[in-house]
Amino acid sequence: MPQRLLFHGYLLFLLGLASGLVAYGLENPRMGVSAHLEAIMNGLFLIALGLSWSWLSLSSRQFAICFWTALVGSYANWAIPLFSAIVGASQPMLVGAGFEAEPWQEALLMASPIVGVLPPIVCGSLAVWGLRGAAPRRMES
């Protein structure tokens, strides 16, 4: 799993760089820059999590939850503002002030904190719990 986290971290980092290249051509450029920054930050988060994976003292189930919430939350935190930038929505952040998309698009984005906020909180909580003083596990090749 650590290698998969590293892969997704670098992939998300590259997607963030690509998002930055097109951000100013989107309907809401400021939201496009937000998507660019979110992808870079979340990519670095996945890389850091992958590098610290062997230090976590968690059960198999907790490891699985930590892994999947990290991926879901990280990609969602890039995709949500990118979608908002593409359609010119005002949600989910104040960066969208002055923009307005179709009502269904705005409504969809209003529900986005469920996938953009909750998974990273769960993952971060598990990582903190897993680092509560345990010695590192030996990595298997």
C-alpha positions in Angstrom: 0.0 0.0 0.0 2.8 2.5 0.6 3.9 2.2 -3.0 0.3 2.8 -4.2 0.0 5.9 -2.0 3.3 7.2 -3.5 2.1 6.5 -7.0 -1.2 8.3 -6.4 0.6 11.1 -4.6 2.9 11.8 -7.6 0.0 11.3 -10.0 -2.2 13.8 -8.2 0.8 16.2 -8.0 1.2 16.0 -11.8 -2.6 16.5 -12.2 -2.2 19.6 -10.1 0.5 21.0 -12.3 -1.6 20.3 -15.4 -4.6 21.9 -13.7 -2.4 25.0 -13.2 -1.7 25.2 -16.9 -5.3 25.4 -17.8 -6.7 27.2 -14.7 -6.9 30.7 -16.3 -8.8 29.3 -19.3 -11.7 27.9 -17.2 -15.0 29.6 -16.5 -14.0 30.5 -13.0 -10.2 30.9 -13.1 -9.8 31.6 -9.3 -11.5 28.3 -8.6 -9.2 26.7 -11.2 -6.2 27.9 -9.2 -7.8 26.5 -6.1 -8.1 23.1 -7.8 -4.4 23.4 -8.9 -3.3 24.1 -5.3 -5.5 21.4 -3.8 -4.1 18.7 -6.1 -0.5 19.7 -5.3 -1.1 19.8 -1.5 -3.1 16.5 -1.5 -0.5 14.9 -3.7 2.2 15.8 -1.2 -0.1 14.6 1.6 -0.4 11.2 -0.1 3.4 11.1 -0.5 4.0 11.9 3.1 1.4 9.3 4.2 3.1 6.7 2.0 6.5 7.5 3.4 5.2 7.3 7.0 3.1 4.1 6.4 5.5 1.8 8.1 5.4 3.9 11.3 1.6 3.5 11.7 0.4 1.0 14.3 -3.0 0.2 13.1 -5.2 -2.9 12.5 -5.7 -4.3 9.0 -9.1 -2.7 8.9 -7.8 0.6 10.1 -5.1 0.5 7.5 -7.7 -0.1 4.8 -9.9 2.7 6.0 -6.9 5.0 6.2 -5.8 4.1 2.7 -9.2 4.5 1.0 -10.2 7.7 2.8 -6.8 9.2 1.9 -7.4 8.4 -1.8 -11.1 9.4 -1.9 -10.5 12.7 0.0 -7.4 13.7 -1.9 -8.9 13.1 -5.4 -12.2 14.7 -4.3 -10.4 17.8 -3.0 -9.0 18.3 -6.5 -12.0 17.2 -8.6 -14.6 19.3 -6.7 -13.0 22.8 -7.2 -12.0 21.7 -10.8 -15.6 20.9 -11.6 -16.7 24.1 -10.0 -14.1 26.0 -12.1 -15.2 24.3 -15.3 -18.9 25.0 -14.9 -18.4 28.5 -13.3 -20.1 27.7 -10.0 -19.9 29.7 -6.8 -19.6 26.6 -4.6 -18.0 25.1 -2.6 -15.8 28.0 -1.6 -15.9 31.7 -1.3 -13.5 31.8 -4.2 -16.6 31.3 -6.4 -18.2 34.6 -5.3 -19.8 36.3 -8.3 -20.2 33.2 -10.3 -23.2 31.0 -10.7 -23.8 27.7 -12.5 -26.9 25.7 -13.2 -29.0 25.0 -10.1 -28.3 21.3 -10.2 -24.5 21.9 -10.4 -24.6 24.3 -7.5 -26.7 21.8 -5.5 -24.3 19.0 -6.3 -21.4 21.1 -5.1 -23.2 22.0 -1.9 -23.1 18.3 -0.9 -19.4 18.1 -1.8 -18.0 18.5 1.8 -19.2 14.9 2.5 -16.5 13.5 0.2 -14.0 16.4 0.4 -13.9 17.0 4.2 -15.0 13.8 6.0 -12.5 11.3 4.4 -9.4 13.5 5.1 -10.6 13.9 8.8 -11.0 10.2 9.2 -7.6 9.5 7.5 -5.8 12.1 9.5 -7.3 10.9 12.7 -6.2 7.3 12.0 -2.7 8.5 11.1 -2.4 10.4 14.4 -3.8 7.4 16.3 -1.4 5.1 14.4 1.6 7.3 15.4 0.8 7.3 19.1 4.2 6.1 20.1 4.6 2.7 18.4 7.9 1.6 17.0 8.0 1.3 13.2 7.1 -2.0 11.6 9.6 -3.8 9.4 8.8 -3.2 5.7 8.5 -6.4 3.6 9.9 -6.3 0.1 
